[in-house]
Amino acid sequence: MLNLKPEIVAQLERVLSSVEMLLPRAVKPIDWATCNAANWRRHSFSGFLQPVTVTDTTTLDELLGVEKQKEIMISNTRQFLKGLPANNALLWGSRGTGKSSIVKALLNEYASEGLRVIQVEKEDLIYLSDIFSSVENEPYRFILLCDDLTFEVGELTYKMLKSALDGSVYSAPENVLIYVTSNRRHLLPEYETDLRGGKYVNGELQESEATEEKISLSDRFGLWVPFHVFTQDRYLEAVRLCVEREARTRKVEIPWTEELRLDAIQWSHEKKKRCGRTAYQFSKHWVGRYLLNR
């Protein structure tokens, strides 16, 4: 046995402690039979899937004003669950209009049929191949969700996602689809200068190279599903549904009154937005105040 000086032993202990911090944490494999969703968590040079308890109980029927969008996403997801051809999807549009809620509602609807969701942050898209390899042999169908995604020109993760959608070496296995939500139709900022550089070829205007590059990523999604702000009638219908849901949860009845309607409209003016999120936030405000003052 070596007789090491105490200072050498102390140095070795510090080195071993530092190396241990870099090693991936020991985690149990996810039991997908009992877990419907997970997040990818980065750790040093790799990462791991962390189980998530799904607490959002939103159903597809509760999503108002997005009937066409629901129809498209339900059909595509059912095709995927049946092992039929299906497309990666880009859900884009104004904030708070139900893009993420549709994916959550799809999970609530089809988890019993084997649908699972893995959420990954933009910065972790470089680990797509690790995520794919961790689930490719599972007997479930996985939606890889990247929520509220935007890129700046030249980001590495942009190229990783592009490769995955392209069907290159990073392509998703047969049991994984990619759903992305974004406020930007092309996932990248658009500038007036992008329009410069276009040219006519055989009498037709061709996009500039800058525009072509920005469209090249979004174009790789088979589905583009747009979301728009609500009309006032749609917004009030969403408010009514949200208030009823909050009241039902607390086993009370809250009447629909002219005061409630006018307050809901004023709330949307202050928020400068008529959408599902605004309706949900107002319902919590109204129901909470109503119960407090009883």
C-alpha positions in Angstrom: 0.0 0.0 0.0 1.4 3.4 -1.0 2.3 5.8 1.8 1.0 9.1 0.4 1.6 12.5 1.9 -1.5 14.0 3.5 -1.4 16.9 1.1 -1.4 14.5 -1.9 -4.4 12.6 -0.4 -6.3 15.9 0.1 -5.6 16.9 -3.5 -6.8 13.5 -4.8 -10.0 13.9 -2.8 -10.6 17.3 -4.3 -10.1 15.9 -7.8 -12.4 13.0 -7.2 -15.1 15.3 -5.8 -14.8 17.5 -8.9 -15.0 14.5 -11.3 -18.0 13.2 -9.4 -19.9 16.4 -9.9 -19.4 16.1 -13.6 -20.7 12.6 -13.9 -24.3 12.0 -14.9 -26.5 11.5 -11.8 -27.8 8.0 -11.2 -31.4 7.9 -12.1 -33.9 5.0 -12.4 -35.3 4.4 -15.9 -38.7 5.9 -16.3 -41.7 3.5 -16.0 -43.7 4.8 -18.9 -46.6 2.5 -17.9 -47.3 4.9 -15.0 -45.6 8.1 -16.2 -47.3 10.1 -19.0 -44.8 13.0 -19.3 -41.2 13.9 -18.7 -38.7 16.7 -19.0 -35.2 16.5 -20.3 -32.8 17.8 -17.6 -29.3 18.7 -18.5 -26.4 17.6 -16.3 -22.8 18.4 -17.1 -22.1 16.8 -20.5 -25.3 14.9 -20.9 -28.7 14.8 -19.2 -31.6 12.5 -18.2 -35.4 12.2 -18.4 -37.1 13.4 -15.3 -40.7 12.1 -14.7 -43.4 14.8 -14.5 -46.7 14.6 -12.7 -49.4 15.9 -15.0 -51.6 18.3 -13.1 -53.2 20.1 -16.1 -56.6 18.5 -16.7 -57.6 20.6 -19.7 -59.7 18.6 -22.2 -60.1 19.2 -25.9 -63.7 20.1 -25.5 -62.8 22.9 -23.1 -60.6 24.6 -25.8 -62.8 27.2 -27.6 -62.1 29.2 -30.7 -59.6 26.7 -32.1 -61.9 24.1 -33.7 -60.0 23.9 -37.0 -56.7 23.7 -35.1 -58.0 20.9 -32.9 -59.3 19.0 -35.9 -55.9 19.1 -37.6 -53.9 18.1 -34.5 -56.3 15.4 -33.4 -56.2 13.7 -36.8 -52.4 13.9 -37.0 -51.9 12.6 -33.5 -54.4 9.7 -34.0 -52.6 8.8 -37.2 -49.4 8.7 -35.3 -50.8 6.5 -32.5 -52.1 4.0 -35.1 -48.6 3.8 -36.6 -49.8 5.6 -39.8 -47.9 8.4 -41.6 -48.0 11.6 -39.6 -46.3 14.9 -39.6 -44.1 17.0 -37.3 -46.1 20.1 -36.5 -45.3 23.8 -35.9 -48.1 25.6 -33.9 -47.5 29.3 -34.3 -49.3 32.5 -33.6 -50.3 35.0 -31.0 -49.4 34.3 -27.4 -52.0 32.8 -25.1 -54.2 31.5 -27.9 -54.0 27.8 -27.0 -51.0 26.4 -28.7 -49.5 24.6 -25.7 -52.9 23.8 -24.3 -53.8 21.7 -27.3 -50.7 19.5 -26.8 -51.6 19.1 -23.1 -55.2 18.3 -23.9 -54.0 15.7 -26.5 -52.0 14.0 -23.8 -55.0 13.9 -21.5 -57.1 12.5 -24.2 -54.8 9.8 -25.6 -52.5 8.8 -22.7 -54.6 5.7 -22.2 -53.8 4.8 -25.9 -50.0 5.0 -25.3 -49.3 8.7 -26.0 -46.5 10.2 -24.0 -44.9 13.7 -24.0 -41.3 14.7 -23.5 -40.7 18.5 -23.1 -37.3 19.8 -24.0 -35.9 23.4 -23.8 -34.3 25.1 -26.7 -30.8 24.9 -25.1 -31.1 21.1 -24.8 -32.0 20.4 -28.4 -28.3 19.5 -28.8 -29.2 16.3 -26.9 -31.9 15.2 -29.4 -30.0 12.0 -30.3 -29.7 11.1 -26.6 -33.4 11.6 -26.1 -34.3 9.6 -29.2 -32.1 6.7 -28.2 -33.6 6.6 -24.7 -37.2 6.0 -26.0 -36.8 4.4 -29.4 -37.3 0.9 -28.1 -40.3 1.8 -25.8 -43.7 0.5 -26.8 -45.2 4.0 -26.6 -45.6 6.9 -28.9 -43.8 10.1 -27.9 -44.5 13.7 -28.7 -41.3 15.7 -28.3 -42.5 19.2 -27.3 -40.4 22.3 -27.5 -42.6 25.1 -26.2 -42.4 28.8 -27.0 -39.4 28.3 -29.3 -37.6 31.1 -31.1 -34.1 31.2 -32.5 -31.5 33.9 -33.3 -29.6 33.5 -36.5 -26.6 31.2 -36.2 -27.6 29.3 -33.0 -26.3 25.7 -32.8 -29.6 24.3 -31.6 -31.3 25.7 -34.7 -29.1 23.4 -36.9 -29.7 20.4 -34.6 -33.5 20.7 -34.9 -33.2 21.3 -38.7 -31.2 18.0 -39.0 -33.7 16.1 -36.9 -36.6 17.3 -39.1 -34.6 16.6 -42.2 -34.3 12.9 -41.5 -30.5 13.0 -41.3 -28.4 11.1 -38.7 -30.3 13.0 -36.0 -33.7 12.0 -37.3 -36.4 10.9 -34.8 -37.2 7.2 -34.5 -40.5 5.9 -35.8 -42.2 6.3 -32.4 -41.4 10.0 -31.9 -43.0 13.1 -33.4 -41.9 16.7 -32.9 -44.4 19.4 -32.0 -43.1 22.9 -31.6 -45.0 26.0 -30.4 -43.8 29.5 -31.3 -45.0 33.1 -31.6 -43.0 33.3 -34.8 -44.1 31.7 -38.0 -40.6 30.9 -39.1 -39.1 30.6 -35.6 -36.6 33.4 -36.5 -36.8 37.2 -36.3 -37.8 38.8 -39.5 -36.4 42.1 -40.7 -37.3 44.5 -43.4 -33.8 44.0 -44.9 -34.7 40.3 -45.5 -36.8 41.4 -48.4 -33.7 42.8 -50.2 -31.9 40.6 -52.6 -34.9 39.0 -54.3 -34.6 38.5 -58.0 -36.8 37.5 -61.0 -36.1 34.2 -62.6 -38.1 33.3 -65.7 -40.6 36.0 -64.8 -41.1 34.9 -61.2 -39.8 36.6 -58.1 -37.5 34.4 -56.1 -37.0 34.9 -52.3 -33.8 36.5 -51.1 -31.2 34.2 -49.6 -31.9 35.6 -46.1 -35.6 34.8 -46.5 -34.9 31.4 -47.9 -32.7 30.5 -44.9 -35.4 31.6 -42.4 -38.1 29.7 -44.1 -35.9 26.6 -44.5 -36.5 25.5 -40.9 -40.2 26.1 -40.6 -40.7 24.5 -44.0 -39.4 21.2 -42.7 -42.5 20.9 -40.5 -45.2 19.0 -42.4 -48.0 20.9 -40.6 -48.2 24.7 -40.0 -51.1 25.3 -37.6 -51.8 29.1 -37.1 -53.5 30.5 -34.0 -55.1 33.9 -33.8 -56.7 36.2 -31.3 -60.4 35.7 -30.4 -63.4 37.7 -31.4 -65.1 39.3 -28.5 -67.9 36.7 -28.6 -65.4 33.9 -28.5 -63.5 35.5 -25.7 -66.7 35.9 -23.6 -67.6 32.3 -24.3 -64.2 31.2 -23.0 -64.6 33.4 -19.9 -68.0 31.8 -19.2 -66.4 28.3 -19.5 -63.5 29.2 -17.3 -65.7 30.7 -14.6 -68.0 27.7 -14.6 -64.9 25.4 -14.3 -63.5 27.3 -11.4 -66.9 27.4 -9.7 -67.5 23.7 -10.3 -64.1 22.9 -8.7 -65.2 24.7 -5.6 -68.7 23.3 -5.6 -70.4 26.7 -5.9 -72.6 28.4 -8.4 -71.6 31.7 -9.9 -74.3 33.4 -12.1 -73.4 35.0 -15.4 -74.3 38.6 -15.0 -74.0 41.8 -16.9 -71.4 43.0 -14.4 -69.3 39.9 -15.0 -69.5 40.4 -18.7 -68.5 44.0 -18.6 -65.6 43.3 -16.2 -64.4 40.5 -18.5 -64.4 43.0 -21.5 -62.6 45.6 -19.4 -60.0 43.0 -18.3 -59.3 42.1 -22.0 -58.8 45.8 -22.8 -56.3 46.3 -20.0 -54.5 43.1 -21.1 -54.7 44.3 -24.7 -55.5 40.7 -25.7 -58.5 38.5 -26.2 -57.4 34.9 -25.9 -57.8 31.8 -23.8 -55.1 32.8 -21.4 -56.7 36.2 -20.7 -60.0 34.4 -20.1 -58.4 32.0 -17.7 -56.6 34.7 -15.8 -59.8 36.8 -15.5 -61.8 33.8 -14.3 -59.4 33.3 -11.4 -59.5 37.0 -10.5 -63.3 37.1 -10.6 -64.1 33.8 -8.9 -61.5 34.5 -6.2 -62.9 38.0 -5.5 -66.5 36.7 -5.6 -65.8 34.0 -3.0 -63.8 36.4 -0.8 -66.7 38.9 -0.7 -69.5 36.3 0.0 
